[in-house]
């Protein structure tokens, strides 16, 4: 590429809506432009990065035995009704009608379409296992798109779907994809962590997310410093300490005038917040349900969803408190409460010496014991793990960090195959449902996540595997005949060897060229300046470290190969 002829509209100022480094730098460096909220155009350099990431993904998917297909983004309502997801998916799916008034959705994912493809064309055990993947555009109508490519509405994704005879086969396919993902993210230059995850609307019982640790990540990860346990905070477990013990005193009521919050009551009574039982009132499918958690803990919405078995629940709002006046806001407690169900966090089992609301205005109870003064209908893990909690596996210390989800793998089991009658005949002629898995990577989100991990105050620092070019040739004072000729010769040599290169052939000042080179972030640059005038040498600079080394143009290419740059055609 010649920079004078390549569309790279760099900017000195950041866009006003750019809150994070990847959004700011990808726009400033001329990789992206915004069309609408959460929708972006990829300019030539951005397109090249998408292609490089896609190349890595294709190589590893093909290596794992998956086969590439192209599936439609427009998906008929009938397929989604078969799986039961047309009504469940909600407003994130963009829905529309064709000229015949038939309903379609813009595909946010492709489980239904690929299941229909397989059931219509495969029927024998000899055809399995099968893994099909695609790289294409998805659309999800996010309620609040932000952070550039990290939370977009239209995005490029790799999604794969495996079909197996039985559960053991599904687990082998899952492990193959897990291993392929590990290679992909490593090759893309990411520091990553695989964590246990909730399955959400996709479904299934087992899932892992691949997280790139980053301060701007919207997900929180809990991981152990002593073993390999790691999980999304939505799912993360922790080992409970021994329950607090009381002194056997009978529960007594104390006056707590106008003290409603845990902080207010604990300060007033001189008790630690962990000694309190926080009684959360939920409306679950129209019924009041009480959820009990320690006063120093927060209920975890995702865990509650699994425990309750429904997404139709919420904390009481003001209308609910008025509708159910028997529950006194700020003073509700588990002793004597009458609700459809009482669910307590596992840490409260057998606990004593507790304090809680007395179900009487301006009063709380102290010296309360679980089992004596109140008995939950069931115990469950409903609270979030936090920094310093004990690991559920080894007892080590948990750490919590933010991360960007760049991929997720699922063991779907029979969720779609049973609903959509995707079956095969085994060697004995018995008809059985196929076991499925699905596996996604956000190609464009990964692009942004890489920038979050690889940038400095001057610009992007691309890992060589996915950079828009491997080498940036910077001839200073390009109009000087000797330097121009050297740059052109080096450029031709690079092209002949299949090296992806950008030649800055603009007649700009050295300051402008270096500033743009720093911003664009190509991993290596060949500077042709004073050193060339003095002894005919080119200065090889490493963008990530600032290291510099002088050498001949001929030596430069072999040196790049030593550094791991892919040179496709050796002369």
N, C-alpha and C positions, 0 to 999 in steps of 0.2 A: 504494500500500500504506500502511495505517496501522500504525504500529509496535505500537500497543496490541493490534491484532488479528492480527498476523503472528507466526507461531511462530519466534522467534529466541532460542533458549535460550543466551545468552552465558555464558561461564565466566570466573572470575577466575584460576583455576589451569589450567595445562596438563595434559593427560592424561599419565599416568606412562610410557606407551609411545611418546610422541611424541619422536622424535630430531631432527627437522628442522623448519624454520620453517613450511613449508606445512602439514604435518600438525598442528603445534601451533596455528597460527592459524586454520585452517579449522574445527577442532573448537571452539576457544575462541569464535570469532565466530558459532557457530551455523549453519555451513554443512553439517556432517557429523556423523554419529554412527557408531560402530563396532558391527557386529553380530557378526562373528567375524573371525578373522585374515584380513586382506586383503579383507574384504567390508564395505561401508559403505552406510548410508542417506544419501540426499541430502535435506536439509530445504529449506524454501521458498527461502531465499536461494541455497543450493547448486544447487538445481534451475534457478533462473533463470540462473545463470552457465553451467550446462551448455547450457541453451537458447540463450543468447547466442552461445556458441562454435559450437554446431550451426548457428545462423543464418548466421554468417560462412562456415562450411564449405559449407553448402548453396548460398549465393549464388555462391561461387567455383567449386564443382563444376558447378552449372548453367551458369554463364558459360562453362565449358570444354567444355560439350556433353555432360556425363555425365547419366544419368537415374536417378532414385532408385527403389529397390525395397525390399521387406522380405523377408529370407530367414530361414529357421528356425534357431534355435539348436540344436535336436535334429537330429543328422545320422546317417543310417544307415551302419553299418559297411561295407556293400557299396561305397558310393561311395569311401570312403577306401582300400579294398583295391584298387580299380581304379588309383588313383594310386600305390599302394605305400606310403602314409604311415600306414596303420593300425598297422603294427608299428613303424615308425620314430619316430613322434611321441613315444612314451614316456609316462611318468606325468603329464606336464603336461595331457594330455587326460583329463578326467573321463569315465569310461565307465560305462554303465548298461544294464540290460535292461528292456524293457517287459513287460507281463503275458503276452505270447506268447513270452517268452524271446529276443526279437530284440535284437541288440546295437546300441547307439547311442552317440554321443559328444556331449558338450556342446561346441559349435563354438568352438575357439580361433581359427579363421580359416575362410574360406568358398570357397576355390578349387574344391574338388570340387563343392559344391552349385551354384555359379554356372556351372561348366563343363557340368554336367548340364543345367541350365536352357537354356543356349544351344544345345547340341548337339541338344536335343529340339525346338527351335522355330525354328532358323535353318538354312538350307542353301544360300543363294545369295550370290554375291559382292555382289549389290545390297544385302544387309542389313548390309554392313560398311563402315566401322568401327562398332563398338558399344562403349559404356562404361556399365556399370551400377554404381551405388554404393548403399550403405545406411549408416544410422547406427543402431547397436544394441548389445546386450549381448554380450560375449564372456566366456568362462570359461577360465582357465588355472590349473591347480593348482600354483602356485609352491611350490617346496620350502621357501622361506624368505620369505614375504611380509613387507615392512617399508616404512618410509618413507611410510606412509599411501597416497595414491593413486599414488605413483611405482612401487610394486612390489606391486600388488594381485592378487587372484585373479579377482574379478569386476570388469569395467570396461566403459565405453562407448567404442566405437570407430567411426570411419568407415572402411569398406573399399570400394575400387573395383576393378573388373576390366575391362580393355580387351581387345577382340578385333579383330584386323586380318588383312588378306589376306597380308601379307608382313612381312619384317623392317623395311623402311623405314617402313611404316605403324605398326608397333609403336613404333619410335623417335620418330615424330611424336607418338603418343599419350603416350609417356613424357615428352617435352618439354612437352606441354600440361599434364600433371599436375604436373611439376616447377615450372612457372611458377605454376600455381594454388596450390601449397603455399607458394611464396614470398609470394604475396599474402595467404594465410590467416594465416601466422605474423606477418607484418608488421602486419596489421590487429588481431591479438590483442595487440599491444604487445610482442612478444618481440624480443630480440636473438637472432639465430639464425645457424647456419652449416650449410650442406649439405656432407656429407663422403662420400667413397667408402666403401662398406661391404660386408661379407660378406653372402651371401644366405642362409646357414643352411638350416633345414628348409623354408623357402618355396621356394627353388630359383632357377634362372636364373643368368645370367652377369654382369649389370650391376645395381648397386643403389646408391642414395644414402640416407643417413640425414639427417634434419633434426634438428640438435642445438641445444638451448638451453644456452649456457654457464652453469654453476652449480657452486659448490664441492661440493655434495652429489651431483653426478651420478655414476652408477655406470659410465659409459663414459668413456674417455679419447680425446681427439682430438688428432691431430698436424696442424698447419697451418703454411704458409709465411708469413713476414712480408713477402715480396717478390713473390709471385705468388698465384694463386687455388687452389693445391694444398691440399687438406684431405682427411683420411681418418681413419676410426676406427682406433685403435691396433691393432686386430685385423688390419688390412689395410695400414696405412701403410708405405710404402717409404721408404728413405733412400739417399742416394748414399754409397757406401763410399769411404773414403780409400784411397790407395795402400797395398798390403799391406806389412807390416813386412818388412825385409830382414835376413838374417843375414850372418855374416862368412865363410860357407863352411866353418865348422868341422864336423867329424863330430859326430853326436849322441853324448852321453855320459850315463851314468847317475850320479845323485847321491843320496846317502843323505838322506832326509827323515823321520826317526823321528817317528811319530805325527802327522805333518802331513798332513791330508786335504783341508781346504777350500782354495779359491783364496786366501783371506785369509791362512791359516796358511802355505801354501807360498810365496806371493809375498813375505811378510815374512821368511820364513826364508832364501830365496834372494836377496832383494834385487832382484827383478824386478817390473816393473809388471804388474798383473793382465791388461792387454790383450795381453801377450805369452804368455799361457797359452791352451792349448786345453782347454776344458771338454768332457769326453766324457760325454754324457748317455746312459744306457742305458734304452731304451724296449722295452716288450713290445708288439709290433704284431701283432694277430691271432694271438697265441701265439708269435711269433718275436722273438728279440732283434735289435734294430736300434740302431746307435750314431749319435747326432746330435752333431756337433761345432760348438761355438760359441766365440767369443772369451771369455776369462775374465771380462771386464768387462761381458758382455752376457747378457741373459736370452732363453731360447727363447720363442717366441710360439706358444701352443697352437693358435690359429686358423690360423696359417700352416702349422704342422705338419700339421693336419688336411687342408688342401688338398694339401700336398706328398705326404703318405702316401696320400691317396685313401681314407681311412677314418676313422671316429670311434672305432674299436676299438683304442685304444692308451692306454698310461699309462706313467709313469715306473716303473722297478723299485721294488717294495716289498720289505720284508724277506724275504718268502717267495720272491720272485724271485731275490734275491741268494743265498739258500740253494739254490735249485733249479739255478742256473747258477754253480757255485763257480769256474769258470774266469775269471770277471770279479770282480776284487777291488775291493770298495767303497772309494772314496776314493783308489784308485791306478790305476783303469782309464784307458787311453789308446789312441790310434788306431794306434800303431806295432805291427804284428804281430797286431792283434786279429782274431779270426775270428768274424764275425757274418753274418747274412743280408744286411745292407746297411749301408754307412756313408754318411751324408748330412752334408755340411759346409755351413756358412753361406758365402755368396758372398764374404764378406770374408776368408776363409782361403785363397782361391785364390792360389797362388804365394807365400804368406807364408813367411818364414824367421825364424831366431833365436827359435823358439818353445820353450815348456816344456809338458810334459804328463805324465800318469801313465805309469809304466813297466810296468804290468801285473805288478808285483812289490811285495810288501808293504814299505812304508817307503822306496820309491824313486820318483824322478821322472826324466824325461829332459829335457835342455836342448840348445840348438842344433839343434832339430828343424826340418826343412824339409818343407813340403807338396810333393808331387811326387817327392821323393827318398826320404824316410823313410816316408811314408804316402800313399796315393792313394784318396781317397773315390770311391765309385761315382758320385756326382753332387753338384753344388753347387746350392744353392737359397737363397732369402731365407727364413730361419727365425727371425730375431731381431727384437725390437721396436725401433722407432724411439724416440728420446728427445730431450729438450730440447737444442737446439744442433746436432743432426745436420744434414747438408746436404740441402736439398730435392732430390728425385729429378728435378725438372723444370728448375729454374733455378739450383740450387746455393746458394740463399739459406738462411737459418737457420730450422730448424723450431722451433716452439713446441708445448708440450703443455699442454692444459687439460682439466678435467673438464666433462662435459656430460650433459644429460638428453635421451634420444632421445624426440622427440614425434611423429615420423612417419618412414616409410620407403617408398621406391618401388622397384619391381623390374621388370626386363625378363625375363619368364619364358620367352620363346621358345616352344618346342614341348613343354615338360616335361609339362604337363597335357593339352594337346590331343591329342598323340600317344598317351599312355597311355589316355586316355578316349575316343578316336575322336571328337573335336570337329572336324568338317570342314565345308567348303563346296565348292560347285561353281563353278569360275571361268567366265568368259564363253565358254570353249571346251569346257565340259562336263567338265573335268578335276577330280577330287576332290583337295582339298588340306587339310592341317591349318591351323587358325587360329593366328596368332601372338598371344600373350597378354602382358599386363602386370598387375601388381597394385599397389595403392597404399593404405597405411594411415595413419591419424592417430589417436592415442590422445586422445579428447576429454577424458576425466577426468584423464589424466596431464598433458595440456596445461594444464588448470586449475591443477594443483599447480605445474607448472613456471613459470607466470606469477607465482604467489605467491612462488616462490623468487627471482624477479628483481625483484618489486615489493612490498616490505614494508619496514617500519622497526621500531624497538623498540616502537612503540605498536600496530601492527597491519598489516593488508593495505592496499595502495594499488592498486585495480583500474584498469587501462586503461579508458577510457570505452566502447570498443566492446563489451566483454564484462562490464561491471559489472552487478550485480544491479539497479541503478537508476542513473540519471545524476545525480540530485540528491537530497540528504538535507536535508529542511527541519527545522531545529532551533529551534522557538520556546522560549525560556527563560521559566520561570515561566508555563507554558501556561495556568494558571488565570486569568491577567490578561486581561481581556476584549479589550483592543485588540490585544495580541499574538496571542491565539487567533484573532480574526477575520482578522487579516492572514495568518496561517499557512493558515487554511482557504481564503481567497480565492486565495492563491498556489497551493495544492494543486489547487484546481479549475481554475485557469488552465493548470496543467501538464497535467492530465488531458485537458483540451479540446484541447490542442495535440499530444497523443500522446506527451508526455514521460514517461519511466519515472521515478517518484519515490517516495521513502519519507518519510512524514511522522511525526516523532517526537511523537506526541500524548500521550505518557505524562506523568503528573504526577511527574516525577523531578527531582532537582537538576541544575543545569547541569553539575556535575562528572561525574555518571553519564552524562548525555547525550553529552558530548564524548568520554568514555572509550569508550563503545559505538560512537560514530561513527568514531573512530580505528580501533577494532578491526575493524569491518565494512568500512571502506575505500571507501565510495562516493566517486567522484572529486571531486565538487563538493558544497558544502553552503551552504545559505542560513540564516544565523543571524538570528533576530528577537529582539533584546534591547534594550539601552539606546539604541543608535543609532536604533532605530525610535521609541522614546519621545521622543527629542530632535528628530528631523527627518523621521521617517517613512521612513527608509532601511533597506534590508536589506543585511547584510554577506555578500558572496559570498566563500567561502574555497575554496582549491584544496588538496585533501588531499596531493598529491605534494610541493608546494613550500612550503605554508604562506602563500602570497600571499593578501592580503585586499583587497577593493575594495567600497566602499559605493555603492549605487545604488538606484533605485526598483525595486519589484517588476516593473513593466512592462519596464523596461530589462533586468532580469536575464535574461529569456527570450531576448531578442535577443543578449545577451552570451554566453549558453551556446551559441547557434548559431554565433557567431563563433569559439568555442573548439573547435568540431568536434563538439558533441553532436548526435546525430541527433534531430531533431524532425520527426515524421512528417506532421503536419497543420498547416501554417501557416494562421493565421486571416487 
